[in-house]
């Protein structure tokens, strides 16, 4: 039987249709608008970041150019004076001191003649002379014929500040006679960047814009979190820094979407970088980046509002749809309920037909169909009952015809049928099984129709040869009835009612559970009736003696549960013996053949 397909209520189809018609366009429109807005906002954010880093890079270049020009102007002044004595004169020291005061980010000015003593002015609270000579000495060794030369940013030990050294040679007729060095603090970058000091963890957690500056090695020269600069933390793990380093100052600015991890959390970022060139050997990367979800937070808010509005409309659509769907489907549900009752067998049920729509017409047609169906089923039931009565009558007539061949066995099949049903009831058989048992018991001896009357009506005991012929009646009955497909369920009782539970029966020699319950019951009923009925060669036994005899053969010939059911049927009067009952003790030993035919 094919599996039952689960049905979906029509109400759901109505509601879904309303949602599709009203809600889907709204959601799609909101989604596309928010997507377009997101794209436009992303483009604006990209332009802003690109312009920001370009502007900051130019300002940093101007910062470097300013101090480069300052150093170069002092070197040119010494060249024009063409007097090496001025390099260490008090007047020169005074002028250098004035320059130092005018430039807060200038930490030291240092003049180193090729020959003679050096001259330096510096901010003693920030840097000492030893550090000045150390920083300047490395740089002066590389000035050669260059106009100016820059050192790489480095941290001084006095206060951990990041500084940059700029040097320019003093050229005279005899060649390079001295070098002028300026040591500049990089804290000016904080003013250029105009960002509020914030811890790195807070920047990442809040998704704030992060603008910082790195050198060619990826170390932070400026960062909103000063500890990153002080510790000279390398930022090469950021893809945007790698991109800038790979560009090698060939690309002045670029936009880079990338992923970054901080404290184990992955962030999708948008960022831009630009290059601030100080010289051929010195440039800085100016980088701005921000968490994309924070940068485009307004798009997320727009989408959230779109979903909220869509949800509100969905709820309204559900309410309205539910009301209309119930009104629309109520007549159909009544029709379904009526159909279910009819399917359950209540053909008297009818549906209301007051609806003026097509559903009313459907109801009228349904009622007409029910009337016809009820009439047709009544006719079928009547015909089935008549056929059943005809079938049972035919079976009884056939059994009576067989039993009628011998006046001693007249009524035997009917009695075996009645006894079998009584036993079957106590074995827990259902109504259909009992009916099948009843018919099978009626026909259990149908094979005897093919046995010679001389054997069937013989007044005395059968010879061994005659008994062997008599034993063929189960096969003969099976052969006759197996040609009729409708008799299939009745065959076990006809064919196997002479089998014994110990395997010594016939025709197949089946044992135990191999024998169907139907056959076991008919076997006991057949024997009981044979024992308690008068035969040409013996008088019928008393019921008590017959039951005792049968109980003695439990687990040899008969099934214990079936015999117990017979005992119960005898006790409650459902089974009674027939025939005359003289003193039967002398006949018990003569009964063995009667028990098996």
C-alpha positions as CSV (number, residue, x, y, z in Angstrom):
1,X,0.0,0.0,0.0
2,X,1.6,3.3,-1.0
3,X,2.5,5.7,1.9
4,X,0.1,8.4,2.6
5,X,1.3,11.8,1.4
6,X,1.0,14.6,4.0
7,X,-1.4,17.3,2.9
8,X,-0.9,21.0,3.3
9,X,-3.8,23.2,4.5
10,X,-5.3,25.6,1.9
11,X,-5.0,28.3,4.6
12,X,-1.2,28.2,4.3
13,X,-1.4,28.6,0.5
14,X,-3.5,31.7,0.9
15,X,-1.2,33.2,3.5
16,X,1.9,32.4,1.6
17,X,0.4,33.9,-1.6
18,X,-0.4,37.1,0.4
19,X,3.2,37.2,1.7
20,X,4.7,36.6,-1.7
21,X,2.6,39.3,-3.4
22,X,3.0,41.9,-0.6
23,X,6.1,41.1,1.2
24,X,8.6,39.9,-1.4
25,X,8.6,43.0,-3.5
26,X,9.1,45.1,-0.3
27,X,12.0,43.0,0.8
28,X,13.7,42.9,-2.6
29,X,13.3,46.7,-3.0
30,X,14.7,47.3,0.4
31,X,17.5,44.9,-0.1
32,X,18.5,46.4,-3.5
33,X,18.3,49.9,-2.1
34,X,20.4,49.1,0.9
35,X,22.9,47.2,-1.4
36,X,23.1,50.2,-3.7
37,X,23.5,52.6,-0.7
38,X,26.2,50.3,0.7
39,X,28.1,50.3,-2.6
40,X,27.9,54.1,-2.7
41,X,28.9,54.5,0.9
42,X,31.8,52.1,0.4
43,X,32.9,54.2,-2.6
44,X,32.7,57.4,-0.5
45,X,34.6,55.8,2.4
46,X,37.2,54.6,0.0
47,X,37.6,58.0,-1.5
48,X,37.8,59.6,1.9
49,X,40.5,57.2,3.1
50,X,42.5,57.6,-0.1
51,X,42.3,61.4,0.2
52,X,43.1,61.3,3.9
53,X,46.3,59.2,3.5
54,X,47.4,61.3,0.5
55,X,46.9,64.5,2.4
56,X,48.7,63.2,5.5
57,X,51.6,61.9,3.4
58,X,52.0,65.4,1.8
59,X,52.0,67.0,5.2
60,X,54.7,64.6,6.4
61,X,56.7,65.3,3.4
62,X,56.4,69.1,4.1
63,X,57.6,68.4,7.7
64,X,60.6,66.6,6.4
65,X,61.2,69.2,3.7
66,X,61.1,72.0,6.3
67,X,63.9,70.6,8.4
68,X,65.8,69.5,5.4
69,X,65.7,73.2,4.2
70,X,66.7,74.3,7.7
71,X,69.8,72.2,7.8
72,X,70.7,73.0,4.2
73,X,70.3,76.8,4.9
74,X,72.8,76.6,7.7
75,X,75.2,74.7,5.6
76,X,75.0,77.2,2.8
77,X,75.5,80.1,5.3
78,X,78.8,78.5,6.4
79,X,79.8,78.0,2.8
80,X,79.2,81.6,2.0
81,X,81.1,82.8,5.0
82,X,84.1,80.6,3.9
83,X,85.6,80.9,7.3
84,X,86.1,77.7,9.2
85,X,86.6,79.6,12.4
86,X,83.0,80.5,12.4
87,X,82.0,76.9,12.8
88,X,82.8,76.9,16.5
89,X,82.5,80.6,17.3
90,X,80.2,81.9,20.1
91,X,78.1,83.8,17.6
92,X,77.4,80.7,15.6
93,X,76.4,78.9,18.8
94,X,74.0,81.8,19.7
95,X,72.4,81.6,16.2
96,X,72.0,77.9,16.5
97,X,70.4,78.3,19.9
98,X,67.9,80.8,18.5
99,X,67.0,78.3,15.8
100,X,66.5,75.6,18.4
101,X,64.1,77.8,20.4
102,X,62.1,78.6,17.3
103,X,61.5,75.0,16.4
104,X,60.0,72.9,19.3
105,X,60.5,69.6,17.4
106,X,64.1,70.3,16.9
107,X,66.0,68.5,19.6
108,X,69.6,69.3,18.6
109,X,71.8,71.1,16.0
110,X,75.3,69.7,15.6
111,X,78.2,71.1,13.6
112,X,81.2,68.9,13.0
113,X,84.3,70.3,11.2
114,X,86.5,67.8,9.4
115,X,89.2,69.2,11.6
116,X,88.7,70.9,14.9
117,X,86.2,70.8,17.7
118,X,82.5,70.2,17.1
119,X,79.7,72.6,18.1
120,X,76.3,71.5,19.4
121,X,73.2,73.0,20.9
122,X,70.5,70.7,22.3
123,X,67.7,70.2,24.7
124,X,69.4,68.6,27.6
125,X,66.1,67.3,29.1
126,X,65.5,65.2,26.0
127,X,68.9,64.2,24.6
128,X,72.5,64.3,25.7
129,X,75.7,65.0,23.8
130,X,76.8,61.4,23.6
131,X,73.6,60.4,21.8
132,X,74.0,63.4,19.5
133,X,77.5,62.4,18.5
134,X,76.4,58.8,18.1
135,X,73.4,59.6,15.9
136,X,75.4,62.3,13.9
137,X,78.5,60.2,13.5
138,X,76.7,57.4,11.6
139,X,75.0,59.9,9.4
140,X,78.0,62.2,8.6
141,X,79.9,59.2,7.4
142,X,77.5,59.0,4.4
143,X,77.0,62.6,3.4
144,X,79.6,62.6,0.6
145,X,78.5,65.0,-2.1
146,X,74.8,64.8,-1.3
147,X,72.8,67.9,-0.5
148,X,71.0,66.3,2.4
149,X,70.9,62.9,3.8
150,X,68.3,61.4,6.3
151,X,68.8,58.7,8.9
152,X,66.3,56.0,9.6
153,X,64.0,56.7,12.5
154,X,65.5,55.6,15.8
155,X,64.7,55.6,19.5
156,X,66.9,57.6,21.8
157,X,67.6,56.1,25.2
158,X,67.1,59.3,27.3
159,X,63.3,59.3,27.1
160,X,62.5,56.7,24.4
161,X,61.5,59.2,21.8
162,X,61.6,58.5,18.1
163,X,63.9,60.9,16.3
164,X,65.1,61.5,12.7
165,X,68.5,62.9,11.9
166,X,69.1,65.2,8.8
167,X,72.6,66.1,7.7
168,X,74.0,68.4,5.0
169,X,77.7,69.0,4.0
170,X,79.6,72.3,4.2
171,X,81.6,72.6,1.0
172,X,84.5,74.9,0.5
173,X,87.2,75.3,-2.2
174,X,89.1,72.5,-0.6
175,X,86.1,70.2,-0.5
176,X,83.8,69.1,2.4
177,X,85.1,70.9,5.4
178,X,82.2,70.2,7.9
179,X,78.8,68.7,8.3
180,X,75.6,70.2,9.8
181,X,73.2,67.8,11.5
182,X,69.7,68.4,12.9
183,X,68.0,65.9,15.2
184,X,64.2,66.2,14.9
185,X,61.5,64.6,17.1
186,X,58.8,62.6,15.2
187,X,56.2,63.7,17.7
188,X,55.1,66.3,15.1
189,X,53.4,63.5,13.3
190,X,50.8,63.4,16.1
191,X,49.8,66.9,15.3
192,X,49.7,66.1,11.6
193,X,47.6,63.0,12.1
194,X,45.2,64.9,14.4
195,X,44.0,61.7,16.1
196,X,43.1,61.2,19.7
197,X,45.4,59.0,21.8
198,X,43.6,55.6,22.1
199,X,44.8,52.2,23.1
200,X,45.2,49.7,20.3
201,X,42.7,47.2,22.0
202,X,40.0,49.9,22.2
203,X,40.6,50.9,18.5
204,X,40.0,47.3,17.4
205,X,37.2,46.6,19.8
206,X,35.2,49.7,18.8
207,X,36.0,49.4,15.1
208,X,37.4,53.0,15.0
209,X,39.4,54.3,12.1
210,X,43.1,53.6,12.7
211,X,45.6,55.9,11.0
212,X,49.3,55.2,11.6
213,X,52.7,55.6,10.0
214,X,55.3,52.9,9.4
215,X,58.9,52.9,8.2
216,X,60.3,50.7,5.5
217,X,60.7,47.8,8.0
218,X,57.0,48.0,9.0
219,X,57.8,49.4,12.5
220,X,55.3,52.0,13.8
221,X,56.7,55.6,13.6
222,X,53.3,57.0,14.6
223,X,50.3,55.3,16.1
224,X,47.3,56.5,18.2
225,X,48.5,54.0,20.9
226,X,51.9,55.5,21.8
227,X,53.0,52.2,23.3
228,X,53.1,50.7,19.8
229,X,55.6,53.4,18.8
230,X,57.6,53.2,22.0
231,X,58.0,49.5,21.7
232,X,58.7,49.8,18.0
233,X,56.1,47.1,17.4
234,X,56.3,45.6,13.8
235,X,53.0,45.8,12.0
236,X,54.0,43.5,9.1
237,X,51.3,41.0,10.0
238,X,48.8,43.5,8.5
239,X,48.2,42.7,4.9
240,X,47.9,46.4,4.0
241,X,51.4,47.0,5.4
242,X,52.7,44.1,3.4
243,X,51.1,45.6,0.3
244,X,52.7,49.0,0.9
245,X,56.1,47.4,1.4
246,X,55.7,45.3,-1.7
247,X,54.9,48.4,-3.7
248,X,58.4,49.8,-2.7
249,X,57.2,53.4,-3.1
250,X,56.4,52.8,-6.8
251,X,52.7,53.3,-6.0
252,X,52.0,56.6,-4.3
253,X,48.6,55.5,-2.9
254,X,46.3,52.5,-3.2
255,X,43.0,51.1,-1.7
256,X,43.2,47.6,-0.1
257,X,40.3,45.5,1.2
258,X,41.7,42.8,3.5
259,X,41.2,40.6,6.5
260,X,43.0,41.0,9.8
261,X,43.1,39.3,13.2
262,X,43.4,40.9,16.5
263,X,43.2,39.1,19.8
264,X,41.9,36.0,18.0
265,X,39.0,37.8,16.3
266,X,38.9,38.1,12.5
267,X,37.9,41.5,11.1
268,X,37.0,42.4,7.5
269,X,38.8,45.7,6.8
270,X,38.9,48.4,4.2
271,X,42.0,50.6,4.1
272,X,44.3,52.8,2.0
273,X,47.9,53.7,2.0
274,X,50.1,56.5,0.6
275,X,53.9,57.1,0.6
276,X,55.6,60.1,2.1
277,X,59.0,60.4,0.4
278,X,61.8,62.1,2.2
279,X,64.7,61.0,0.0
280,X,65.7,58.1,-2.2
281,X,66.5,56.0,0.8
282,X,63.9,57.2,3.2
283,X,60.1,57.0,2.9
284,X,57.2,56.3,5.2
285,X,53.9,54.5,4.7
286,X,50.8,56.5,5.8
287,X,48.0,53.9,6.4
288,X,44.4,54.3,7.3
289,X,42.1,51.3,7.9
290,X,38.8,50.5,9.6
291,X,36.5,47.6,10.3
292,X,34.2,47.4,7.2
293,X,31.1,46.6,9.3
294,X,31.7,49.7,11.4
295,X,32.6,51.9,8.4
296,X,29.3,50.8,6.7
297,X,27.3,50.7,9.9
298,X,24.6,53.0,8.3
299,X,24.0,50.3,5.6
300,X,23.5,47.7,8.3
301,X,21.1,50.0,10.1
302,X,19.2,50.5,6.8
303,X,19.0,46.8,6.3
304,X,17.8,46.2,9.9
305,X,15.1,48.8,9.4
306,X,14.1,47.1,6.1
307,X,13.8,43.8,7.9
308,X,11.8,45.3,10.7
309,X,9.4,47.0,8.3
310,X,9.1,43.8,6.3
311,X,8.4,41.9,9.5
312,X,5.7,44.3,10.5
313,X,4.0,44.0,7.0
314,X,4.4,40.2,7.3
315,X,2.5,40.2,10.6
316,X,-0.2,42.3,9.1
317,X,-0.4,40.0,6.1
318,X,-0.6,37.0,8.4
319,X,-3.5,38.5,10.3
320,X,-5.4,39.6,7.3
321,X,-4.5,36.4,5.4
322,X,-5.7,34.3,8.3
323,X,-9.1,36.0,8.5
324,X,-9.7,35.8,4.7
325,X,-8.3,32.3,4.5
326,X,-10.6,31.0,7.2
327,X,-13.6,32.6,5.5
328,X,-12.5,31.1,2.2
329,X,-11.7,27.6,3.5
330,X,-14.5,27.2,6.1
331,X,-16.9,25.6,3.6
332,X,-14.1,23.4,2.2
333,X,-13.2,22.3,5.7
334,X,-16.9,21.3,6.3
335,X,-16.8,19.4,3.1
336,X,-13.5,17.6,4.1
337,X,-15.1,16.7,7.5
338,X,-18.1,15.3,5.8
339,X,-15.9,13.3,3.4
340,X,-13.9,11.9,6.4
341,X,-17.1,10.8,8.1
342,X,-18.3,9.1,4.9
343,X,-14.9,7.5,4.5
344,X,-15.3,6.2,8.1
345,X,-18.5,4.6,7.1
346,X,-21.1,7.2,8.1
347,X,-23.0,7.5,4.7
348,X,-25.9,9.3,6.4
349,X,-23.9,12.5,6.7
350,X,-24.5,15.5,4.4
351,X,-23.0,18.9,3.9
352,X,-24.6,22.3,4.0
353,X,-25.2,23.8,0.5
354,X,-26.2,27.4,1.4
355,X,-22.9,28.9,0.0
356,X,-23.7,30.9,-3.2
357,X,-20.2,30.3,-4.7
358,X,-18.9,27.3,-6.6
359,X,-18.3,25.7,-3.3
360,X,-22.1,25.5,-2.8
361,X,-22.4,23.7,-6.1
362,X,-19.6,21.4,-5.0
363,X,-21.5,20.6,-1.8
364,X,-24.7,19.8,-3.8
365,X,-22.8,17.5,-6.1
366,X,-21.1,15.9,-3.1
367,X,-24.4,15.1,-1.4
368,X,-25.8,13.6,-4.7
369,X,-22.7,11.5,-4.9
370,X,-23.1,10.4,-1.3
371,X,-26.7,9.4,-2.0
372,X,-25.7,7.3,-4.9
373,X,-22.8,5.8,-3.0
374,X,-25.0,4.9,-0.1
375,X,-27.5,3.2,-2.4
376,X,-24.7,1.4,-4.2
377,X,-23.0,0.2,-1.0
378,X,-26.3,-1.0,0.3
379,X,-26.8,-3.1,-2.9
380,X,-23.3,-4.4,-2.6
381,X,-23.7,-5.3,1.0
382,X,-27.0,-7.1,0.2
383,X,-25.3,-9.0,-2.7
384,X,-22.3,-9.8,-0.5
385,X,-24.5,-11.2,2.2
386,X,-26.5,-13.2,-0.3
387,X,-23.3,-14.6,-1.8
388,X,-22.0,-15.4,1.7
389,X,-25.1,-17.2,2.6
390,X,-25.0,-19.1,-0.7
391,X,-21.4,-20.0,-0.2
392,X,-21.9,-21.2,3.4
393,X,-25.0,-23.0,2.3
394,X,-23.1,-24.7,-0.5
395,X,-20.3,-25.7,1.9
396,X,-22.8,-27.1,4.4
397,X,-24.7,-29.0,1.7
398,X,-21.4,-30.4,0.4
399,X,-20.4,-31.5,4.0
400,X,-23.8,-32.9,4.6
401,X,-23.6,-34.9,1.3
402,X,-20.3,-36.3,2.4
403,X,-21.5,-37.2,5.8
404,X,-24.7,-38.5,4.4
405,X,-22.9,-41.3,2.6
406,X,-22.8,-43.1,6.0
407,X,-25.7,-42.8,8.5
408,X,-23.1,-43.1,11.3
409,X,-21.2,-40.0,10.2
410,X,-24.3,-37.8,9.5
411,X,-23.8,-34.4,11.0
412,X,-20.1,-35.1,11.8
413,X,-18.7,-32.1,9.8
414,X,-21.2,-29.7,11.3
415,X,-20.4,-30.9,14.8
416,X,-16.6,-30.7,14.1
417,X,-17.1,-27.1,12.8
418,X,-19.1,-26.1,15.9
419,X,-16.5,-27.7,18.3
420,X,-13.6,-26.1,16.4
421,X,-15.2,-22.6,16.7
422,X,-15.6,-23.2,20.5
423,X,-12.0,-24.2,20.8
424,X,-10.8,-21.3,18.5
425,X,-12.7,-18.7,20.7
426,X,-10.8,-19.9,23.7
427,X,-7.5,-19.8,21.8
428,X,-8.0,-16.1,21.2
429,X,-8.9,-16.1,17.5
430,X,-10.5,-13.1,16.0
431,X,-13.9,-13.0,14.2
432,X,-12.4,-13.4,10.7
433,X,-10.1,-16.3,11.9
434,X,-13.1,-18.1,13.5
435,X,-15.1,-17.8,10.3
436,X,-12.2,-19.3,8.3
437,X,-11.9,-22.0,10.9
438,X,-15.6,-22.8,10.7
439,X,-15.6,-23.3,6.9
440,X,-12.3,-25.3,7.0
441,X,-13.8,-27.6,9.6
442,X,-17.0,-28.1,7.6
443,X,-14.8,-29.1,4.6
444,X,-12.2,-31.1,6.5
445,X,-13.4,-34.4,5.2
446,X,-14.3,-33.3,1.6
447,X,-11.6,-35.7,0.3
448,X,-13.8,-38.6,1.4
449,X,-16.0,-37.9,-1.6
450,X,-13.2,-39.6,-3.6
451,X,-13.1,-42.7,-1.3
452,X,-14.9,-45.9,-2.3
453,X,-18.2,-46.3,-0.5
454,X,-17.3,-49.8,0.3
455,X,-14.6,-48.5,2.6
456,X,-16.6,-45.6,3.9
457,X,-19.6,-47.6,4.8
458,X,-17.8,-50.7,6.0
459,X,-19.6,-51.8,9.2
460,X,-16.5,-53.3,10.8
461,X,-13.0,-52.2,11.4
462,X,-10.8,-51.3,8.4
463,X,-8.0,-53.5,7.2
464,X,-4.5,-52.0,6.9
465,X,-4.9,-51.6,3.2
466,X,-8.3,-50.0,3.5
467,X,-6.9,-47.7,6.2
468,X,-4.1,-46.6,3.9
469,X,-6.7,-45.7,1.3
470,X,-8.7,-43.9,3.9
471,X,-5.6,-41.9,4.8
472,X,-5.4,-40.4,1.4
473,X,-8.6,-38.3,1.9
474,X,-6.6,-35.1,3.0
475,X,-4.6,-35.1,-0.2
476,X,-7.7,-35.8,-2.3
477,X,-9.6,-32.9,-0.6
478,X,-6.6,-30.6,-1.0
479,X,-6.4,-31.5,-4.7
480,X,-10.1,-30.7,-5.2
481,X,-10.2,-27.5,-3.3
482,X,-6.8,-26.0,-4.3
483,X,-8.2,-25.5,-7.8
484,X,-10.5,-22.8,-6.4
485,X,-8.5,-19.6,-5.5
486,X,-11.1,-18.4,-2.9
487,X,-10.5,-21.6,-0.9
488,X,-6.8,-20.8,-0.2
489,X,-7.3,-19.9,3.5
490,X,-9.4,-23.0,4.2
491,X,-6.8,-25.5,2.9
492,X,-4.5,-25.9,6.0
493,X,-7.4,-27.4,8.1
494,X,-8.5,-29.8,5.3
495,X,-4.9,-30.9,4.4
496,X,-3.2,-31.1,7.8
497,X,-5.9,-32.1,10.4
498,X,-4.4,-35.6,10.7
499,X,-0.8,-34.3,11.5
500,X,0.5,-35.0,15.0
501,X,2.7,-32.8,17.1
502,X,5.3,-35.6,17.4
503,X,5.6,-35.9,13.6
504,X,3.9,-39.3,13.3
505,X,0.8,-38.0,11.5
506,X,0.0,-37.8,7.8
507,X,0.1,-36.8,5.0
508,X,3.3,-34.8,5.5
509,X,4.6,-35.9,8.9
510,X,4.7,-32.3,10.2
511,X,5.6,-31.7,13.8
512,X,5.1,-29.0,16.5
513,X,5.0,-25.4,15.1
514,X,5.1,-26.7,11.5
515,X,1.4,-27.5,11.9
516,X,-0.9,-24.5,11.6
517,X,-3.2,-23.7,14.6
518,X,-6.2,-24.2,12.3
519,X,-5.2,-27.8,11.6
520,X,-4.4,-28.5,15.3
521,X,-7.9,-27.3,16.4
522,X,-9.7,-29.3,13.7
523,X,-7.6,-32.4,14.6
524,X,-8.8,-32.3,18.3
525,X,-12.4,-31.4,17.3
526,X,-12.5,-34.3,14.7
527,X,-11.1,-36.8,17.2
528,X,-13.5,-35.6,20.0
529,X,-16.5,-36.0,17.8
530,X,-15.3,-39.4,16.5
531,X,-14.8,-40.7,20.1
532,X,-18.2,-39.4,21.3
533,X,-20.2,-40.5,18.2
534,X,-21.6,-44.0,17.6
535,X,-19.8,-45.9,14.8
536,X,-20.5,-49.3,13.2
537,X,-17.6,-50.8,15.1
538,X,-18.0,-49.0,18.4
539,X,-20.4,-47.0,20.6
540,X,-19.6,-43.4,21.4
541,X,-17.6,-42.7,24.6
542,X,-18.7,-40.5,27.4
543,X,-17.4,-36.9,27.1
544,X,-15.3,-37.2,30.3
545,X,-13.6,-40.4,29.0
546,X,-13.0,-38.8,25.6
547,X,-11.5,-35.7,27.1
548,X,-9.3,-37.9,29.4
549,X,-8.2,-39.9,26.4
550,X,-7.3,-36.8,24.4
551,X,-5.4,-35.2,27.3
552,X,-3.4,-38.4,27.6
553,X,-2.2,-37.8,24.0
554,X,-1.0,-34.1,24.6
555,X,2.5,-33.5,23.2
556,X,2.2,-36.8,21.3
557,X,-0.7,-36.2,18.9
558,X,-2.3,-33.0,20.1
559,X,-1.2,-29.5,21.1
560,X,-1.5,-28.8,24.9
561,X,-3.0,-25.3,24.5
562,X,-5.7,-26.6,22.0
563,X,-6.6,-29.5,24.3
564,X,-6.9,-27.1,27.3
565,X,-9.3,-25.0,25.2
566,X,-11.4,-28.1,24.5
567,X,-11.5,-28.9,28.2
568,X,-12.7,-25.3,29.0
569,X,-15.4,-25.5,26.3
570,X,-16.6,-28.8,27.7
571,X,-16.7,-27.4,31.3
572,X,-18.8,-24.3,30.3
573,X,-21.2,-26.4,28.2
574,X,-20.1,-25.0,24.8
575,X,-19.2,-28.6,23.7
576,X,-21.4,-31.6,24.4
577,X,-21.1,-35.2,23.2
578,X,-23.8,-37.1,21.3
579,X,-24.7,-40.7,20.8
580,X,-25.5,-43.6,23.2
581,X,-23.0,-44.2,25.9
582,X,-22.9,-47.8,27.4
583,X,-20.1,-49.0,29.5
584,X,-17.2,-47.7,27.3
585,X,-14.2,-48.8,29.2
586,X,-14.0,-51.9,27.1
587,X,-14.1,-49.9,23.9
588,X,-11.2,-47.5,24.6
589,X,-8.6,-49.8,23.3
590,X,-10.5,-50.2,20.0
591,X,-10.7,-46.4,19.3
592,X,-7.2,-45.7,17.8
593,X,-8.2,-45.9,14.2
594,X,-11.3,-43.8,14.7
595,X,-9.1,-41.1,16.2
596,X,-7.2,-40.6,13.0
597,X,-9.7,-41.0,10.2
